[in-house]
Amino acid sequence: MYLEVWPLRNSEGTGYEYLVEASLKTETYMEASKKHASLMSHLQGKGWFLEQDSLRTQLIMERY
């Protein structure tokens, strides 16, 4: 699994928010689907997943 952490200015411009992206490579779609479901379940179980639709590029353009 590969993780990328992007520090972005918050919408007020007074500090930072962190956008984290996770990606992984698999041989098959089925394997990817299972790993995706497992990761989502784990993150939600820990209370670490903020379900929010956002595009990184759009956020960067709005805040810089």
NORPE-V730484 format. One record per helix or strand. SS is the DSSP state (alpha for helix, beta for strand). FROM is the first residue (numbers start at 0). TO is the last residue. If there is no record, write none. Layout:
BEGIN
ss=<SS & SS>
from=<FROM & FROM>
to=<TO & TO>
END
This chain:
BEGIN
ss=<beta & beta & alpha & alpha>
from=<1 & 15 & 28 & 55>
to=<8 & 22 & 45 & 62>
END
